[in-house]
C-alpha cells in the first residue's frame, strides 16, 4: 500500500517517453545527415576531442594515460579520466580517430543529452508544475543551441551535464520538493548522492563547487532535530563515497607524479595563459602548442607536466602582482563574454555569428530574469538554482570564457525561461499563436 502511494505521488514527475525518443532520433539523424562524424584530420585530428582525444588515443594505443598535445610527452593529469576513458574505449573498439569512432561517440553524447530530457522534465515539474516541465523538456530536446554539444562536440559536456541534472533531481527528491514527502533520511539516497558527485568529480570537477551547497540545502529542509542529526551523519557517508570514487585517480597521480592531484593538474598553466601579457581575454587554442617543434612544447616535454605547470603557475602569480588592474579588467571582460557570448571574428559568416551571439545572450537574459522572478515568488528550489548560477561560472571569469561552459546551467535555464514566459502570459495576457493548442495537445 505504501509503495502504491509513493508511486502515485511520483506520477506527475514522469516525462512522456515521446520527448526522449524525439530528442535521441533527431540527434542521430542530424549526425548522419550533416556528416558531423567526418571530423577534420587537420593537425593530426586534434579537433577530434582535443586534449581528451590525444590522451584517449594514447590509452587505446597502449601508451598509457599520457601525451595530451602531440608526440610522446609522458604521463599527464591534464584531464580527469571520466570521459577520457570512455573515448579510449570507443577508440579501442572502433579505431583511433576513425569516422566510425566519431559516429559512435557522438551518438553516445546524444544519448546522454536525451537521458537529460526526463531530468529537465522533473526539475520543471517539481518547481513550477507539469506545464512548465513539458515545455522545458521540449526545449531541451529540440533547441539547436543545446543539441550542438551532443552532435558536434567530442567532449565531456553532455555527460557531466546529465550527471549534474541527475544530482539536482535527486536532491529535490530527498528534500521533498514538489509536494512529496522528504526522503533525506534514506541511506541509499545519500549513497547515490555521494556516488553521483564522485562521478562528476571525474568528469567536470568545476561542478563540485555545488556539492556542499546542495548537501546543506537538503539538510536545511529537515525540520526535526532527530532527522537533521541522522541526515548529517548520512551526508558524511556521502562525502566519503564521493572521495572513494576519486581515490584510484588520486593514488595513480601520487604514484606517477609523487604529488597530491585530486582532480586536474593543469591550473597553473591555464592561469598563466589567462594572464599572459599578450592575452586580451579571448579564448585560446591549446594551452601548450601542438606543434612539436614549438619551443613551448619542447619545454613542456623536457620539464615534465608537473614541473611545467608549477613554473607557469608562478609566472601567473607574478603577472597578477605586477598589474592587478589589468587582471581585474580581464575578469570583467570574461564575465561579460560568459553571459553575452564570445565573439568569433574570423568565422567568415557574420550573419550566423550574429544569430549565435544573440541566441546566447537572450538565453542568459531570459534565464537570469526567470531566476530573479523565481526568487521573488519563492519558487521551490529557486535558492539552489541561484547558487548554481553564481558559483559555477566563477572560475571561468578568471581563466577562460566560452559558450560551452554555460552548458551545465542549461537544464536550470530551460525551466526558468519557461517560467518567465508563463508568468508574463498570466500577468499581461501574453501568448504565442497556437501555444495553448499545442499545450492542450501535449
VOGU-3710 file (C-alpha; in Angstrom, 3 decimals, decimal comma):
1> xxxxxxxxxx> 0,000/0,000/0,000  2,844/2,407/0,862  4,595/1,568/-2,400  1,372/2,286/-4,306  1,001/5,675/-2,585  4,640/6,546/-3,297  4,249/5,584/-6,964  1,133/7,748/-7,215  2,901/10,731/-5,669  5,766/10,400/-8,173
11> xxxxxxxxxx> 3,477/10,120/-11,223  3,401/13,864/-12,083  7,175/13,793/-12,415  7,368/11,105/-15,108  8,323/12,515/-18,505  6,454/11,336/-21,629  8,718/8,897/-23,470  7,953/10,547/-26,797  10,126/13,533/-25,836  13,110/11,311/-25,059
21> xxxxxxxxxx> 12,821/9,376/-28,311  12,315/12,540/-30,334  15,453/14,056/-28,817  17,557/10,954/-29,472  16,363/10,198/-33,010  16,637/13,819/-34,151  20,231/13,938/-32,905  21,282/10,679/-34,521  19,636/11,721/-37,780  21,498/15,026/-37,698
31> xxxxxxxxxx> 24,846/13,290/-37,101  24,197/11,021/-40,082  22,753/13,596/-42,495  25,067/16,502/-41,630  28,114/14,177/-41,565  29,355/15,656/-38,297  31,218/12,377/-37,751  33,607/13,419/-40,536  35,970/15,306/-38,249  38,768/17,164/-39,987
41> xxxxxxxxxx> 42,145/15,341/-39,961  43,926/18,721/-39,720  46,736/18,793/-37,151  46,622/15,026/-36,714  42,903/15,038/-35,825  43,393/17,399/-32,887  39,803/18,675/-33,212  38,655/15,098/-32,530  38,456/15,587/-28,783  41,391/17,998/-28,473
51> xxxxxxxxxx> 43,485/17,123/-25,359  40,946/14,475/-24,336  41,245/12,854/-27,750  45,032/12,842/-27,574  45,067/11,124/-24,164  42,347/8,669/-25,236  44,377/7,799/-28,341  47,428/7,217/-26,162  45,473/4,885/-23,859  43,902/2,996/-26,772
61> xxxxxxxxxx> 47,300/2,678/-28,437  48,818/1,070/-25,339  50,965/4,045/-24,298  49,178/4,814/-21,049  47,426/7,925/-19,776  49,783/10,438/-21,369  50,576/12,996/-24,081  47,645/15,478/-24,189  49,093/17,554/-27,021  51,448/15,986/-29,568
71> xxxxxxxxxx> 54,233/13,468/-29,540  55,236/11,394/-26,530  55,445/13,890/-23,655  54,967/11,491/-20,760  52,263/10,963/-18,120  49,525/13,532/-17,692  46,895/14,677/-15,209  45,711/17,429/-17,570  42,281/15,802/-17,996  40,267/13,824/-15,444
81> xxxxxxxxxx> 39,609/10,269/-16,631  35,794/10,046/-16,721  35,038/10,925/-20,334  38,616/10,312/-21,493  38,480/6,597/-20,691  35,064/6,313/-22,333  36,526/7,783/-25,530  39,563/5,492/-25,203  37,203/2,508/-25,107  35,478/3,716/-28,271
91> xxxxxxxxxx> 38,869/4,148/-29,965  39,889/0,639/-28,902  36,745/-0,916/-30,355  36,176/1,181/-33,471  39,550/2,662/-34,380  41,637/5,617/-33,241  40,346/8,829/-34,834  38,163/6,852/-37,266  34,862/8,117/-38,677  33,117/5,148/-37,090
101> xxxxxxxxxx> 34,517/6,095/-33,682  33,315/9,663/-34,234  29,806/8,429/-35,099  29,730/6,166/-32,027  30,960/8,763/-29,517  28,654/11,471/-30,898  25,747/9,020/-30,654  26,715/8,295/-27,040  26,870/12,042/-26,332  23,435/12,373/-27,929
111> xxxxxxxxxx> 22,170/9,579/-25,688  23,453/11,469/-22,638  21,605/14,571/-23,831  18,435/12,567/-24,417  18,662/10,964/-20,972  18,756/14,503/-19,594  15,249/15,107/-21,002  13,374/13,341/-18,146  15,654/15,082/-15,650  14,792/18,505/-17,078
121> xxxxxxxxxx> 11,139/17,495/-17,002  11,342/16,561/-13,323  13,208/19,769/-12,456  10,371/21,711/-14,055  7,580/19,601/-12,588  8,916/19,798/-9,036  9,449/23,544/-9,147  6,853/25,090/-11,461  4,397/22,374/-12,425  3,726/19,931/-15,237
131> xxxxxxxxxx> 3,088/22,572/-17,879  6,495/24,098/-17,268  8,042/20,626/-17,295  6,650/19,749/-20,722  7,844/22,932/-22,389  11,251/22,798/-20,705  11,706/19,181/-21,805  10,748/20,010/-25,410  13,158/22,959/-25,417  15,920/20,651/-24,220
141> xxxxxxxxxx> 15,003/18,066/-26,833  14,917/20,338/-29,880  16,741/23,626/-29,276  19,792/23,727/-31,626  21,943/25,636/-29,116  21,615/22,685/-26,747  21,820/19,983/-29,415  25,165/21,194/-30,782  27,119/19,858/-27,798  25,823/16,355/-28,467
151> xxxxxxxxxx> 26,055/16,191/-32,252  29,293/18,126/-32,887  31,446/18,231/-29,745  33,599/15,293/-28,667  33,912/16,472/-25,082  32,519/15,797/-21,618  29,723/18,412/-21,585  26,828/16,076/-22,373  27,899/13,513/-19,764  28,719/15,952/-16,969
161> xxxxxxxxxx> 25,528/17,961/-17,545  23,433/14,802/-17,376  25,120/13,831/-14,102  24,648/17,339/-12,694  20,958/17,400/-13,612  20,584/13,943/-12,044  22,116/15,035/-8,729  19,882/18,135/-8,665  16,805/15,956/-9,188  17,979/13,539/-6,501
171> xxxxxxxxxx> 18,431/16,425/-4,065  14,882/17,605/-4,744  13,521/14,125/-4,101  15,466/13,882/-0,864  14,224/17,257/0,353  10,666/16,586/-0,812  10,447/19,453/-3,302  7,208/19,304/-5,224  4,743/18,124/-2,568  6,328/14,715/-1,961
181> xxxxxxxxxx> 7,469/13,547/1,487  11,156/14,265/2,282  13,451/11,234/1,873  16,698/12,705/3,187  16,928/10,058/5,941  17,344/7,152/3,498  20,817/5,623/3,317  20,500/4,631/-0,338  19,700/8,190/-1,404  22,712/9,668/0,374
191> xxxxxxxxxx> 24,894/6,881/-1,021  23,715/7,632/-4,550  24,216/11,343/-3,866  27,873/10,723/-2,997  28,457/8,400/-5,934  26,985/10,901/-8,393  29,187/13,696/-7,073  32,150/11,336/-7,273  31,366/10,655/-10,933  31,039/14,401/-11,537
201> xxxxxxxxxx> 34,454/14,990/-9,927  35,969/12,661/-12,518  34,110/14,299/-15,399  33,896/18,049/-14,734  35,450/18,955/-11,352  34,274/22,585/-11,572  30,753/21,416/-10,754  31,979/20,235/-7,340  31,525/23,811/-6,142  27,839/22,941/-5,818
211> xxxxxxxxxx> 28,269/19,711/-3,818  28,433/21,225/-0,291  25,787/23,802/-1,197  23,305/21,156/-2,278  24,095/18,967/0,726  23,399/21,861/3,119  20,261/22,763/1,155  18,921/19,224/1,599  19,686/19,198/5,328  18,107/22,636/5,771
221> xxxxxxxxxx> 14,814/21,167/4,579  14,653/18,739/7,501  12,504/20,285/10,241  13,187/17,860/13,090  16,449/17,762/15,053  16,497/13,944/15,023  16,241/13,881/11,242  18,879/16,606/10,993  21,373/14,610/13,072  20,734/11,449/11,078
231> xxxxxxxxxx> 20,925/13,397/7,827  24,253/14,949/8,855  25,693/11,504/9,540  24,476/10,281/6,154  25,875/13,395/4,481  29,280/12,466/5,911  28,842/8,985/4,433  28,032/10,634/1,111  31,253/12,669/1,236  33,253/9,515/1,938
241> xxxxxxxxxx> 31,708/7,760/-1,055  32,417/10,766/-3,270  36,074/10,687/-2,203  36,162/6,916/-2,729  35,207/7,318/-6,394  38,128/9,717/-6,894  40,611/7,661/-4,855  42,007/5,491/-7,709  42,800/8,648/-9,685  44,443/10,313/-6,675
251> xxxxxxxxxx> 46,531/7,192/-5,962  47,601/6,981/-9,609  48,722/10,617/-9,564  50,625/10,097/-6,303  52,430/7,112/-7,781  53,226/8,823/-11,087  53,872/12,437/-10,053  54,584/11,994/-6,302  52,112/14,797/-5,667  48,547/15,182/-4,436
261> xxxxxxxxxx> 46,410/15,916/-7,507  42,733/15,310/-6,632  41,250/16,295/-9,991  43,016/18,109/-12,852  46,647/19,128/-12,637  46,730/21,956/-15,179  45,517/25,015/-13,246  48,870/26,808/-13,136  49,366/26,540/-16,890  45,810/27,678/-17,623
271> xxxxxxxxxx> 46,143/30,642/-15,248  49,397/31,694/-16,908  47,767/31,581/-20,322  44,851/33,637/-18,982  47,145/36,346/-17,574  49,910/36,326/-20,192  50,801/39,830/-21,447  49,559/39,014/-24,945  46,170/37,690/-23,796  43,259/40,089/-24,293
281> xxxxxxxxxx> 40,618/37,910/-22,637  39,558/35,903/-25,683  39,660/32,075/-25,627  42,806/30,406/-26,880  43,632/27,123/-28,579  45,771/24,516/-26,883  47,497/25,818/-23,757  50,662/24,069/-24,934  51,352/24,297/-28,692  50,551/21,069/-30,538
291> xxxxxxxxxx> 53,451/21,603/-32,948  56,288/19,524/-31,529  58,941/21,902/-32,902  57,488/24,852/-30,955  59,804/25,981/-28,129  56,971/25,945/-25,554  56,044/22,367/-26,499  59,650/21,289/-26,170  59,885/22,994/-22,780  56,758/21,154/-21,599
301> xxxxxxxxxx> 58,127/17,822/-22,813  61,581/18,418/-21,312  60,401/19,603/-17,883  57,545/17,156/-17,483  53,967/18,199/-16,838  54,112/18,738/-13,077  57,220/20,953/-13,127  55,962/22,842/-16,174  52,570/23,590/-14,588  54,207/24,750/-11,355
311> xxxxxxxxxx> 56,568/27,018/-13,267  53,710/28,517/-15,251  51,680/28,958/-12,073  54,458/31,043/-10,547  54,525/33,181/-13,689  50,760/33,726/-13,371  51,163/34,918/-9,770  53,924/37,288/-10,834  51,833/38,816/-13,626  48,866/39,196/-11,256
321> xxxxxxxxxx> 51,017/41,045/-8,713  52,599/43,286/-11,344  49,350/44,538/-12,879  46,247/43,812/-10,767  44,200/46,412/-12,645  44,745/44,549/-15,911  43,768/41,257/-14,224  40,528/42,809/-12,975  39,796/44,119/-16,458  40,275/40,621/-17,907
331> xxxxxxxxxx> 37,973/39,135/-15,256  35,237/41,647/-16,087  35,675/41,006/-19,798  35,329/37,257/-19,306  32,286/37,840/-17,112  30,737/39,781/-19,975  31,634/37,146/-22,571  30,391/34,266/-20,413  26,884/35,685/-20,367  26,695/37,741/-23,575
341> xxxxxxxxxx> 28,725/35,444/-25,878  32,263/35,165/-27,120  32,832/36,859/-30,496  34,198/34,714/-33,325  35,506/37,495/-35,525  37,289/35,240/-38,008  34,402/32,885/-38,743  33,632/34,415/-42,153  29,877/34,074/-41,500  28,747/37,345/-39,900
351> xxxxxxxxxx> 25,018/36,572/-40,171  25,413/33,179/-38,496  27,606/34,738/-35,824  25,011/37,421/-35,125  22,335/34,760/-34,671  24,601/32,667/-32,438  25,601/35,578/-30,211  22,018/36,865/-29,990  20,686/33,435/-29,034  23,312/33,005/-26,308
361> xxxxxxxxxx> 22,699/36,488/-24,910  18,907/36,112/-24,943  19,242/32,743/-23,226  21,235/34,378/-20,438  18,779/37,261/-20,100  15,722/35,007/-20,011  17,333/32,581/-17,566  18,507/35,284/-15,165  15,200/37,188/-15,291  13,385/33,921/-14,677
371> xxxxxxxxxx> 15,654/33,269/-11,694  15,007/36,729/-10,237  11,264/36,209/-10,604  11,505/32,727/-9,090  13,387/34,097/-6,086  10,873/36,908/-5,579  7,951/34,467/-5,700  9,743/31,834/-3,618  9,590/29,140/-6,258  10,713/25,786/-4,805
381> xxxxxxxxxx> 14,485/25,260/-5,258  14,961/28,814/-6,577  17,682/29,347/-3,966  19,517/26,219/-5,108  19,318/27,406/-8,722  20,680/30,803/-7,679  23,715/29,252/-6,029  24,432/27,287/-9,217  24,192/30,420/-11,377  26,542/32,323/-9,042
391> xxxxxxxxxx> 29,112/29,624/-8,290  29,575/27,531/-11,425  30,713/30,308/-13,777  33,041/31,893/-11,199  36,243/30,030/-12,073  35,794/30,779/-15,785  35,862/34,511/-15,128  39,491/34,070/-14,040  40,615/31,513/-16,628  38,705/31,361/-19,905
401> xxxxxxxxxx> 35,354/32,346/-21,416  33,362/30,119/-23,735  29,754/29,366/-24,605  30,144/25,698/-23,704  30,958/26,497/-20,075  27,373/27,680/-19,529  26,048/24,333/-20,710  25,676/22,660/-17,256  23,315/25,513/-16,339  21,074/24,936/-19,362
411> xxxxxxxxxx> 18,704/22,445/-17,645  18,061/25,100/-14,988  17,762/27,863/-17,574  15,256/25,831/-19,616  12,984/25,637/-16,568  13,487/29,299/-15,608  12,953/30,583/-19,171  9,644/28,760/-19,456  8,668/30,038/-16,002  9,425/33,627/-17,053
421> xxxxxxxxxx> 7,188/33,433/-20,123  4,464/31,597/-18,231  4,308/34,394/-15,683  4,300/37,008/-18,455  1,366/35,222/-20,055  -0,521/35,155/-16,759  0,144/38,791/-15,897  -0,148/40,536/-19,266  -2,114/38,026/-21,299  0,950/37,487/-23,483
431> xxxxxxxxxx> 0,657/34,409/-25,662  2,049/32,934/-28,844  -0,402/31,889/-31,590  -1,072/28,184/-31,287  0,675/27,898/-27,909  -2,431/26,948/-25,980  -3,461/24,396/-28,620  -0,015/22,806/-28,503  -0,138/22,689/-24,723  -3,541/21,014/-24,700
441> xx> -2,334/18,521/-27,305  0,627/17,662/-25,079
//
